[in-house]
Amino acid sequence: MAGRRRRPQDRYGRQAKREGYAARSVYKLQEIDAKVGLLRRGMRVLDLGAYPGSWTTYAAEKVQREGKVRGYDLQPFRGTLPPHAEILRADVFELTVEELGGASSFEVVMSDMAPATSGHRFTDQARSEALVMRAFELATQVLAPGGSFVAKIFQGGDFQAVKKAIAERFDQVRVVRPDAVRRESIEVFLCATGFRAAEPSEPSSGPEG
């Protein structure tokens, strides 16, 4: 059976090759970073859906040696990264908070995860939303107060509900569609800044005695 025809490289693909990045998607993160001030020297960054490594590489460049970038993906990573960055193999739905280091382990959680597309628009949107909500769930457990969250999402029927859920835990949520997103794509990025930790539950007063 004939293999899937490879999509011809556009200017972002050619630029990525020239500049030594694994994929053109790096320029989506670069534009997001420029718009929201995502990455700074010394930050600890969690990268979900990290393969083939362009986001991890860019983040490592921005946080420099004083920072740390840890990526996870279903696919094994065999490339090279600087000493303060790594990509581990894992299913995001099986990752635990303990594995990630616990509360306040990261200042940034970013997700470029996308489902294996089925060709059915509504199915793909639902799967994308599930990935975003899982990334958001992990972010609320490991982000330091004031931290940031960025996630790719296929716009669909529940997009506003997902955005609202994220907005409840962050000071600001912006929708960014970077120039490097292909014209035919329905993907955008939810960029949330100013993470607010959950308020502790009020202790029960108990029955009066």
N, C-alpha and C positions, 0 to 999 in steps of 0.2 A: 504494500500500500504506500502511495506517495506520502512523504512527510509534509508537514505544514509549511507553506511558503513563508520565508522570512520577510518581514516588513523592511523595506529599504530605509537606510539611515537618513534622518533629516539633519538639520544643522546642529541640533543638540546632541545627537548621537555622534556626529563627527567631532564635535567639540569635546565630548567626554573622552573619546579615544585619544585625541591630541593631549588632553590634560591628565590622562592616566586614571580616570575614574571607570569603575566597572559598568556603569549604566547611566543613561541620559537623565534618569530620575533625580540625580544629584542637583540639577538646576531647579527643580521644584523646591527642594529644601533650601537651596541658596536664596531663592526669592522670598520664601516664607521667613527665613532668618532676617533678611533685610527689612521686611515689612513689620515684623513684630519683635525684633531684638531677642531672638530665641536663645542663642548660644553665646557663652562668654568663657573666658579663660578660667580654668579651675572647676568647672561644673561637672557634675556626675549625671550621665545621660543613659537612659534605657531606650533601646531601639528595637521595636517589635516588627517582625517581618523584615529582617535586616538583609537577607540575601538579595543581590549578589555583593553587597558591601559598600555601595557608593555613599549611602547616607551615613553609615558608620565611619567611613573614611573622612568625609567632610566634617562630621561632628568632632572627630578626634583632632583634626587640624584646628578647629576653633577653640576647643577646650584646652589644647596643648598638653604638655606632660604633667601639669598640675591637676588635670582633670582625669576623668575615667569614662569610657564608653563601653557598655555591654549590650550586645545584640543577641537576638534569638530568632531562629527560623526553623521551619520544618526541613529545609534542604541543608545538607552538610556544606559548610564553607571551607574552601581549600585555598583561598587567596592569602595574601599577606596584609598585615595590619601593623601599625606602630605598637610598641609595648603596652601602652595605656588603653588599648582597645582590644576587644575580643568578640567573636560571634559563636554562640553555642547552639547546638541542635536541640530543639524542644518544641512541643505543641503548646501554644499559648493558652489553650484551655486546660492544660494540666500543670502549668506553672503555679507554684505556691508563693505566698508572700515571704515565707522563710527562705526559699531558694533565692529570692531577689534581694534579701537582706533586711527586710522588715520596714517599718515606718520611717519616713524621711530619708530613704536611701538614695533618692535621686532628686535633682532640681528640674529635670526635663524628662518627660516620657513622650516618645514619638512613635507613630505607627504608620508605615506605608503598606500595611497588610491589605491584600485583595483576595477575594475568593477565586477558585478555579472557575472561570466563567462557563455557564451552561448554554449561553445564547438566548436564554429566556430572561428578558429584562427584569421582570418583577422578582424572579428567583434570585438573580444576581444581586439586586438591590437589597433584598432581605438578608442574604448571606453577608454582604458588606456591612450592613447595619449591625449584625450580630458580632462581627469582628471588632467594630468600633466600640460597641458596648462592653466587650470583654477587655479591650485595651483601656477603656475608661475605668472599668472596675478595678483593674490592677493599678492604674494611676492613682486612684483615690486611696489606695492602701500603701503606696510606696513614695508618693511625692512629699517633699518638704513643703511647709507653708510658704505660699508665694510662688510656687513652682508653675511650670507650664506644661501643656498637653497639646499635641498636634496629631491629628489622625485623618487619613484619607477615607472618604466615603463616597459611594455611588449615590447620587441624589435620587430619592424615591419618595414613596408615600409617607414613610415615617421619619423623613429627614428632620422636620421641624420638632418632632418629639425627641429625637436624639439630641438635637441642638439644645433644646430646653433642659433636658436632664443634665447636660454638661454645664450649662449656664448656672445651674443651682449650686455648683461647687466652685465656680471661678468668678473673678471680678469682671472679666470681659471675654466674650467669644466672638471671633471674626470668621467669616467665610472667605477663603482665599482660593482663587483659581489661577495658579501660576501660568505664565506664558508657555512653559514647557509641556503643559498638559496637551495631549493631542486634540485636535479640533473636534473629532468625532466622539471623544470620551465624555462620559457623564460624571467623571470624578471631580470632586472639589476637596478642600482640606478645611477641617474645623480646627481653628487655632485659638486655644484658651490660655489665658494668662491670669496670674493672681489666685493660685489655688487656696481654697479655704478649707481647713481641716474641719471635720464634723464636730459639732458641739457635743460635749459629754452629756449623756442622758441625765435628767434630773433624778436624784435619788428619791425613792419612794418613801413617803413619810410613815407608811404603815398604819395599822389601825390604832386609834387612840385608846390608851389604857387608863 
